[in-house]
């Protein structure tokens, strides 16, 4: 099969789509962080409980990942512990 050439316009559109996804990811992360902080501030959620749950979800994801497709593990529930 012969490789196809991508036009400059197609590349611009692809980069614009990536920028949109990046912006959406940032906004979702910001909203989630704010929600978690509010739950901790109001005493509804303990930070330790959150980190423990996130670590468990990450382990489950790694155990269920297809090593032929994703390598040894995936990090779909990564948590910043700072």
Rosetta constraint file for C-alpha pairs under 8 A:
AtomPair CA 6 CA 10 HARMONIC 6.14 0.50
AtomPair CA 6 CA 11 HARMONIC 6.78 0.50
AtomPair CA 7 CA 11 HARMONIC 6.44 0.50
AtomPair CA 8 CA 12 HARMONIC 6.27 0.50
AtomPair CA 9 CA 13 HARMONIC 6.20 0.50
AtomPair CA 10 CA 14 HARMONIC 6.13 0.50
AtomPair CA 11 CA 15 HARMONIC 6.15 0.50
AtomPair CA 12 CA 16 HARMONIC 6.17 0.50
AtomPair CA 13 CA 17 HARMONIC 6.20 0.50
AtomPair CA 14 CA 18 HARMONIC 6.26 0.50
AtomPair CA 15 CA 19 HARMONIC 6.19 0.50
AtomPair CA 16 CA 20 HARMONIC 6.26 0.50
AtomPair CA 17 CA 21 HARMONIC 6.26 0.50
AtomPair CA 18 CA 22 HARMONIC 6.10 0.50
AtomPair CA 19 CA 23 HARMONIC 6.16 0.50
AtomPair CA 20 CA 24 HARMONIC 6.16 0.50
AtomPair CA 21 CA 25 HARMONIC 6.05 0.50
AtomPair CA 22 CA 26 HARMONIC 6.17 0.50
AtomPair CA 23 CA 27 HARMONIC 6.25 0.50
AtomPair CA 24 CA 28 HARMONIC 6.13 0.50
AtomPair CA 25 CA 29 HARMONIC 6.02 0.50
AtomPair CA 26 CA 30 HARMONIC 6.09 0.50
AtomPair CA 27 CA 31 HARMONIC 6.15 0.50
AtomPair CA 28 CA 32 HARMONIC 6.08 0.50
AtomPair CA 29 CA 33 HARMONIC 6.03 0.50
AtomPair CA 30 CA 34 HARMONIC 6.15 0.50
AtomPair CA 31 CA 35 HARMONIC 6.16 0.50
AtomPair CA 32 CA 36 HARMONIC 6.17 0.50
AtomPair CA 33 CA 37 HARMONIC 6.12 0.50
AtomPair CA 34 CA 38 HARMONIC 6.15 0.50
AtomPair CA 35 CA 39 HARMONIC 6.23 0.50
AtomPair CA 36 CA 40 HARMONIC 6.22 0.50
AtomPair CA 36 CA 45 HARMONIC 7.89 0.50
AtomPair CA 37 CA 41 HARMONIC 6.03 0.50
AtomPair CA 38 CA 42 HARMONIC 6.09 0.50
AtomPair CA 39 CA 43 HARMONIC 6.24 0.50
AtomPair CA 39 CA 44 HARMONIC 5.13 0.50
AtomPair CA 39 CA 45 HARMONIC 5.42 0.50
AtomPair CA 40 CA 44 HARMONIC 5.94 0.50
AtomPair CA 40 CA 45 HARMONIC 4.85 0.50
AtomPair CA 40 CA 46 HARMONIC 5.77 0.50
AtomPair CA 40 CA 47 HARMONIC 6.60 0.50
AtomPair CA 45 CA 49 HARMONIC 6.94 0.50
AtomPair CA 45 CA 50 HARMONIC 7.11 0.50
AtomPair CA 46 CA 50 HARMONIC 6.48 0.50
AtomPair CA 47 CA 51 HARMONIC 6.23 0.50
AtomPair CA 48 CA 52 HARMONIC 6.02 0.50
AtomPair CA 49 CA 53 HARMONIC 6.09 0.50
AtomPair CA 50 CA 54 HARMONIC 6.11 0.50
AtomPair CA 51 CA 55 HARMONIC 6.06 0.50
AtomPair CA 51 CA 79 HARMONIC 7.37 0.50
AtomPair CA 51 CA 81 HARMONIC 7.63 0.50
AtomPair CA 52 CA 56 HARMONIC 6.24 0.50
AtomPair CA 53 CA 57 HARMONIC 6.22 0.50
AtomPair CA 54 CA 58 HARMONIC 6.18 0.50
AtomPair CA 54 CA 77 HARMONIC 6.41 0.50
AtomPair CA 54 CA 78 HARMONIC 7.35 0.50
AtomPair CA 54 CA 79 HARMONIC 6.79 0.50
AtomPair CA 55 CA 59 HARMONIC 6.25 0.50
AtomPair CA 55 CA 77 HARMONIC 7.89 0.50
AtomPair CA 56 CA 60 HARMONIC 6.25 0.50
AtomPair CA 57 CA 61 HARMONIC 6.16 0.50
AtomPair CA 57 CA 77 HARMONIC 6.67 0.50
AtomPair CA 58 CA 62 HARMONIC 6.23 0.50
AtomPair CA 58 CA 74 HARMONIC 7.88 0.50
AtomPair CA 58 CA 75 HARMONIC 6.44 0.50
AtomPair CA 58 CA 76 HARMONIC 6.88 0.50
AtomPair CA 58 CA 77 HARMONIC 5.42 0.50
AtomPair CA 58 CA 78 HARMONIC 7.00 0.50
AtomPair CA 59 CA 63 HARMONIC 6.14 0.50
AtomPair CA 60 CA 64 HARMONIC 6.18 0.50
AtomPair CA 61 CA 65 HARMONIC 6.03 0.50
AtomPair CA 61 CA 73 HARMONIC 7.54 0.50
AtomPair CA 61 CA 74 HARMONIC 6.57 0.50
AtomPair CA 61 CA 75 HARMONIC 7.46 0.50
AtomPair CA 61 CA 76 HARMONIC 7.28 0.50
AtomPair CA 62 CA 72 HARMONIC 7.42 0.50
AtomPair CA 62 CA 73 HARMONIC 4.51 0.50
AtomPair CA 62 CA 74 HARMONIC 5.48 0.50
AtomPair CA 62 CA 75 HARMONIC 7.42 0.50
AtomPair CA 63 CA 73 HARMONIC 7.42 0.50
AtomPair CA 65 CA 69 HARMONIC 7.81 0.50
AtomPair CA 65 CA 70 HARMONIC 6.46 0.50
AtomPair CA 65 CA 72 HARMONIC 7.79 0.50
AtomPair CA 65 CA 73 HARMONIC 6.22 0.50
AtomPair CA 65 CA 74 HARMONIC 6.74 0.50
AtomPair CA 66 CA 70 HARMONIC 5.93 0.50
AtomPair CA 66 CA 71 HARMONIC 7.38 0.50
AtomPair CA 67 CA 71 HARMONIC 4.48 0.50
AtomPair CA 67 CA 72 HARMONIC 5.30 0.50
AtomPair CA 67 CA 73 HARMONIC 7.03 0.50
AtomPair CA 70 CA 74 HARMONIC 6.44 0.50
